Every structure is written in structure tokens, then in C-alpha cells.
Amino acid sequence: MRVMLIMLMVFASGARNLPGQEASASTPAIPAVDKSWPAVNLNVLVLDKHGVPQRVDEREFQLFEDSTERPLTPQGSLDSPVSLALMIDSSGSISKRRDAIIAAAKAIVKGLPARSEVTAILFTDKAFLDLDFTDVSAVDFSFLDRLQAGGPTGLYDAVVATEDHIIAHAKYLKRALVILTDGEDNASHVSREVAFRKMVQPGAPLVYACLTSKANILQRDLMIGHINMRFLAKGGGGTEFNLDPDPESAAVQITNAIRSQYVLQFTAADKAHDGRAHKLAVRLPTKDMEIHTLPVYSAPLN
């Protein structure tokens, strides 16, 4: 039985359910808060100028929180298991890309490190938990049979629901969110800015935004999709990929990036639960590397 993810957000007057979203016993009843706070676990990816993941000496990382350097403690190793969330567009706009999305999703899961866990959220105008966190060795891909490609797209609503699900239920500190979509959004109740605030909570995953191009698409829609995916990847500290022309080859690049993530832990200088945003900067002595991580994080509110 499919479970609809409840989307809960904090407003000045408190938390409320978004219209049409039904609560479930398997989803958090309050907005999720990373249990390790005030320790912040930051997922980091290092790429060269060609976009190839790089291995570096973890002792050379420097982290600055609000322009002040903070002590860092690396967590795990590059081959440590990962908690991966697949967020898969099942709306009508990806009907011609269904097979490519399924091929990419399977290849990504099969390329993960041993003992990793996977959850899958299929979304149209609502987000459904079609696979709860499951050991990678036991993933049953039959959930992909429910990718019917029909209906409107609530991309940002799904981001909000998925981020809270990851924070509440992910087992590992190394975390990744792969979004397989064309970038269209025509049904969300929340704005892109609200979704971005969810992506920068402590314990958030690195975001890999994967664009699925469509045949015979209007150029304007394609451009908007590219812009949406670029913003999602940047806001979530990750990077973007295009499944064309070879989705399985793109999937290999994605899993290589996920396997190459570092997890750097630091303790927040300000331990207040006030929702305040704090700027982040991660640096290396080598200047020709691209460092992908959250540019900011927001303290929890509860």
C-alpha cells in the first residue's frame, strides 16, 4: 500500500498541514530535527575542473561558520555506506522519459556501497513513499512499476516532504538526495524559497538534480526546467546531471560522486533553536578544485 508523505512546515503561528496531505503513522508528526544537533554533519563533494570526483587529505579541509573557522572532525570513510533518497517524477511531463528514469534509478542503486540504504519517493502533485529506507541488497524494484507518468507536478512540495523524511529516518551521516525530473513545477503549494530552507537544515543530504529532457518540448519549458534543477542542485550543496543521451552512464557518474562524498562534523557556535541562518564556507589549499556543500544552514526551530 502506498503511503502519502505529509508535508509539515513551520510558520509564525506554528506548524500546519498543507492542503490535501494526509498524515500517516510512518511519517514524522512534527517537523524533523536532526538528532545530532548542535553537532552539524556536513556532506561535501570535491570535483576537479572536469567534474571528476577527487580524493583529498581530510585534514586539509577548513570550515568557516559566519566567517569564523570551526574545528572539524571527519566522519567515516569515502566508501562508508550512504543513506540515499530517490525522488522520482511520475507526472505526465516525463511520459516519454519513463524508461530512462527507471534505467537510471536502478543503476544508481546498484552502484552504491555495501550496507547503504535507499528510500524512494514518487511524486506528481503529491509525494508518495513507495519504498521506505531499505538495505541496498534487499531493494525490490517493483516500486518503479508505479511510475505511470500522469498528472501535474508538485516538485517543491515533494522536496519539502522528502527532506523531512530523510532527516527523521536516515541511518547514516553520509546522505544524498537524487532528484529525477524534468524540472517542471505546476502544482506546488510552496515556493522554491521555502523548499530551499528545508534543504539547508542540519543533517540535510547533498542534492543531485538530474534533468530528464523531453522530445518535442517547448524551448521555454526546457529552459525553465534547467534553471529549476540548477537552483536545486546549488541550493542543496550538490551538482546537476543530464540523463541524455545515456541514462545509465549518467547514473555511474552520480554513484561515483555519491561514493566520493566526505562527511565533516563541526559543533554549531550558536546552539539556539531559533531557525537562524548561518553562512558556511569549506576551503582547501588547492585552488583548482570545486567544493560542493551547503552554502548555509538554518538552526532548528524546536
C-alpha positions as CSV (number, residue, x, y, z in Angstrom):
1,M,0.0,0.0,0.0
2,R,1.3,3.4,-0.9
3,V,1.9,5.9,1.9
4,M,1.5,9.7,1.2
5,L,4.2,11.7,2.8
6,I,2.8,14.5,5.0
7,M,4.4,17.9,4.4
8,L,4.7,20.0,7.6
9,M,6.2,23.4,7.7
10,V,6.8,26.0,10.5
11,F,5.1,29.4,10.2
12,A,4.8,32.2,12.7
13,S,1.6,30.6,14.1
14,G,3.1,27.1,14.3
15,A,3.1,24.0,12.1
16,R,0.3,23.2,9.8
17,N,-0.5,20.5,7.2
18,L,-0.6,21.6,3.6
19,P,-3.9,21.2,1.8
20,G,-4.6,17.7,0.6
21,Q,-1.8,16.0,2.5
22,E,-2.8,13.2,4.8
23,A,-0.9,12.2,8.0
24,S,0.5,8.7,8.3
25,A,1.9,6.8,11.2
26,S,5.1,6.2,9.2
27,T,5.8,9.9,8.7
28,P,7.1,12.4,11.3
29,A,4.3,14.1,13.3
30,I,6.3,17.2,13.8
31,P,8.9,18.9,11.6
32,A,12.0,16.7,11.7
33,V,15.1,17.8,13.6
34,D,18.5,16.2,13.2
35,K,19.2,14.2,16.4
36,S,22.9,15.2,16.4
37,W,22.3,18.9,16.9
38,P,24.3,21.0,17.9
39,A,26.7,18.8,16.0
40,V,26.3,19.5,12.3
41,N,27.2,16.8,9.8
42,L,28.1,18.4,6.5
43,N,28.3,16.3,3.3
44,V,31.0,17.6,1.0
45,L,32.0,16.7,-2.6
46,V,35.2,17.7,-4.2
47,L,35.4,17.9,-8.1
48,D,38.2,18.9,-10.5
49,K,37.6,21.3,-13.3
50,H,36.3,18.5,-15.5
51,G,33.7,17.4,-12.9
52,V,35.6,14.3,-11.8
53,P,35.4,13.5,-8.0
54,Q,38.7,13.9,-6.2
55,R,40.1,12.3,-3.1
56,V,41.9,14.8,-0.8
57,D,43.5,14.7,2.6
58,E,40.6,15.3,5.0
59,R,43.0,17.1,7.4
60,E,43.3,19.9,4.8
61,F,39.6,20.9,4.9
62,Q,38.9,24.2,6.6
63,L,35.3,25.2,7.6
64,F,34.1,28.7,8.3
65,E,30.8,29.4,10.0
66,D,29.7,33.0,9.7
67,S,33.4,33.8,8.7
68,T,34.9,32.2,11.8
69,E,36.9,29.0,11.4
70,R,35.5,26.0,13.4
71,P,37.2,22.7,14.3
72,L,36.3,19.8,12.1
73,T,36.0,16.1,12.7
74,P,35.8,13.8,9.6
75,Q,33.2,11.1,9.9
76,G,33.6,7.6,8.3
77,S,35.4,7.0,5.1
78,L,34.8,7.6,1.4
79,D,33.4,4.0,1.0
80,S,31.1,4.3,4.0
81,P,27.5,3.3,3.4
82,V,25.1,6.1,2.4
83,S,21.5,6.9,3.1
84,L,20.1,7.7,-0.4
85,A,16.7,9.1,-1.2
86,L,15.5,8.8,-4.8
87,M,12.9,11.5,-5.6
88,I,11.3,10.4,-8.9
89,D,8.9,12.5,-11.0
90,S,5.9,10.4,-12.0
91,S,3.9,13.3,-13.6
92,G,2.7,13.5,-17.2
93,S,5.5,15.7,-18.4
94,I,8.0,12.8,-18.2
95,S,5.9,10.3,-20.1
96,K,8.5,10.0,-22.9
97,R,11.4,9.6,-20.4
98,R,9.9,6.9,-18.2
99,D,12.3,4.2,-19.4
100,A,15.3,6.4,-19.0
101,I,14.3,7.3,-15.4
102,I,13.8,3.7,-14.5
103,A,17.2,2.7,-16.0
104,A,19.0,5.5,-14.2
105,A,17.3,4.7,-10.8
106,K,18.2,1.0,-11.0
107,A,21.8,1.8,-12.0
108,I,22.3,4.3,-9.2
109,V,21.0,1.9,-6.5
110,K,23.2,-0.9,-7.8
111,G,26.3,1.3,-7.7
112,L,26.0,2.2,-4.0
113,P,28.5,1.0,-1.4
114,A,27.6,-2.2,0.6
115,R,25.2,-1.7,3.5
116,S,23.8,1.5,2.1
117,E,20.1,2.2,2.4
118,V,17.6,3.5,-0.1
119,T,14.3,5.2,0.1
120,A,12.1,6.2,-2.9
121,I,9.5,8.9,-3.2
122,L,7.4,9.1,-6.4
123,F,5.6,12.3,-6.9
124,T,3.1,14.0,-9.1
125,D,1.1,16.8,-7.4
126,K,1.5,14.7,-4.2
127,A,4.5,12.8,-2.8
128,F,4.2,9.1,-2.0
129,L,6.6,7.0,0.0
130,D,6.9,4.0,-2.3
131,L,10.0,2.5,-0.7
132,D,10.9,3.2,2.9
133,F,14.6,3.0,3.9
134,T,15.8,-0.4,2.8
135,D,19.2,-2.1,2.7
136,V,20.6,-1.8,-0.8
137,S,21.0,-5.6,-1.0
138,A,17.2,-6.1,-0.4
139,V,15.7,-3.4,-2.7
140,D,12.7,-4.6,-4.7
141,F,12.5,-2.5,-7.8
142,S,8.8,-3.3,-8.2
143,F,8.1,0.2,-6.8
144,L,9.1,1.5,-10.2
145,D,6.0,-0.2,-11.7
146,R,4.0,2.7,-10.1
147,L,5.8,5.2,-12.2
148,Q,2.8,5.8,-14.5
149,A,3.7,9.3,-15.9
150,G,0.5,11.2,-15.5
151,G,-0.9,14.3,-13.7
152,P,0.6,17.6,-12.7
153,T,4.0,18.2,-10.9
154,G,4.5,19.4,-7.4
155,L,8.3,19.4,-7.4
156,Y,8.9,21.8,-4.5
157,D,6.2,20.2,-2.3
158,A,8.0,16.8,-2.8
159,V,11.3,18.3,-1.9
160,V,9.9,19.6,1.4
161,A,8.3,16.2,2.3
162,T,11.4,14.2,1.2
163,E,13.9,16.4,3.2
164,D,11.9,15.9,6.4
165,H,11.6,12.1,5.8
166,I,15.4,11.9,5.4
167,I,16.2,13.9,8.5
168,A,13.7,11.9,10.6
169,H,14.6,8.4,9.3
170,A,18.1,8.2,7.6
171,K,20.6,5.9,9.4
172,Y,23.9,7.1,8.1
173,L,25.7,10.5,8.2
174,K,26.6,10.3,4.5
175,R,23.4,11.3,2.8
176,A,22.4,12.0,-0.8
177,L,19.2,13.1,-2.5
178,V,18.9,12.3,-6.2
179,I,16.0,14.1,-8.0
180,L,15.0,12.6,-11.3
181,T,12.7,15.0,-13.1
182,D,12.5,17.5,-16.0
183,G,12.4,20.4,-13.5
184,E,8.8,21.4,-14.2
185,D,6.6,22.5,-11.3
186,N,3.0,23.5,-11.9
187,A,1.2,22.2,-8.8
188,S,3.3,23.0,-5.6
189,H,1.7,24.8,-2.7
190,V,5.1,26.0,-1.5
191,S,7.6,28.3,-3.2
192,R,11.1,27.4,-4.3
193,E,12.4,29.6,-1.4
194,V,10.5,27.5,1.1
195,A,11.9,24.3,-0.4
196,F,15.4,25.8,-0.2
197,R,15.1,26.4,3.5
198,K,14.3,22.8,4.0
199,M,17.4,21.8,2.1
200,V,19.7,23.6,4.5
201,Q,18.6,22.1,7.8
202,P,21.3,20.3,9.8
203,G,21.6,16.7,8.6
204,A,20.4,17.5,5.1
205,P,21.7,15.4,2.2
206,L,23.8,16.5,-0.7
207,V,21.4,17.1,-3.7
208,Y,22.0,15.7,-7.2
209,A,19.5,17.2,-9.6
210,C,19.1,15.1,-12.7
211,L,17.4,16.7,-15.7
212,T,15.4,14.4,-18.0
213,S,15.0,16.2,-21.3
214,K,11.8,15.7,-23.3
215,A,11.3,15.2,-27.0
216,N,9.3,18.0,-28.9
217,I,9.4,20.2,-25.8
218,L,8.9,23.9,-26.0
219,Q,12.2,25.7,-25.6
220,R,10.8,27.9,-22.9
221,D,9.8,24.9,-20.8
222,L,13.1,23.2,-21.2
223,M,14.9,26.4,-20.2
224,I,12.8,26.8,-17.0
225,G,13.4,23.1,-16.2
226,H,17.2,23.6,-16.5
227,I,17.0,26.7,-14.3
228,N,14.9,24.9,-11.6
229,M,17.3,22.0,-11.5
230,R,20.4,24.2,-11.4
231,F,19.0,26.1,-8.4
232,L,18.0,22.9,-6.6
233,A,21.5,21.4,-7.0
234,K,23.2,24.6,-5.9
235,G,20.9,25.2,-3.0
236,G,21.3,21.7,-1.8
237,G,25.1,21.8,-2.0
238,G,25.4,19.3,-4.8
239,T,25.6,19.3,-8.6
240,E,23.4,18.6,-11.7
241,F,23.4,15.9,-14.3
242,N,21.5,15.3,-17.6
243,L,20.3,11.8,-18.3
244,D,20.6,12.4,-22.0
245,P,21.9,10.7,-24.1
246,D,22.8,7.8,-21.9
247,P,21.0,7.5,-18.5
248,E,23.0,4.5,-17.3
249,S,26.3,6.3,-18.0
250,A,25.0,9.4,-16.1
251,A,24.0,7.1,-13.3
252,V,27.5,5.8,-13.0
253,Q,28.8,9.4,-12.7
254,I,26.2,10.1,-10.0
255,T,27.1,7.0,-7.9
256,N,30.8,7.8,-8.3
257,A,30.1,11.3,-6.9
258,I,28.0,9.9,-4.0
259,R,30.7,7.3,-3.1
260,S,33.2,10.2,-3.1
261,Q,31.4,12.3,-0.6
262,Y,33.1,13.4,2.6
263,V,31.2,14.0,5.9
264,L,32.7,16.8,8.0
265,Q,31.3,17.3,11.5
266,F,31.5,20.6,13.5
267,T,29.7,21.9,16.5
268,A,27.5,25.0,15.9
269,A,28.9,28.1,17.6
270,D,25.3,29.2,18.4
271,K,23.3,26.4,19.9
272,A,20.0,28.3,19.9
273,H,16.9,26.7,18.4
274,D,16.0,29.9,16.6
275,G,15.9,29.0,12.9
276,R,18.6,31.5,12.2
277,A,20.6,31.0,9.0
278,H,24.4,30.7,9.3
279,K,26.8,31.1,6.3
280,L,29.2,28.2,5.6
281,A,32.4,28.1,3.6
282,V,34.6,25.0,3.1
283,R,38.1,25.5,1.7
284,L,41.1,23.5,0.6
285,P,44.7,24.7,0.0
286,T,44.4,23.6,-3.7
287,K,42.7,26.3,-5.6
288,D,41.7,24.4,-8.8
289,M,39.1,22.2,-7.0
290,E,35.3,22.8,-6.9
291,I,33.9,22.2,-3.4
292,H,30.2,21.3,-3.3
293,T,28.4,21.6,0.0
294,L,25.7,23.6,1.7
295,P,26.4,27.3,1.4
296,V,24.3,27.9,4.5
297,Y,22.5,26.0,7.2
298,S,19.5,27.0,9.4
299,A,19.3,26.2,13.0
300,P,16.3,24.1,14.1
301,L,13.2,25.8,15.5
302,N,12.2,23.2,18.0
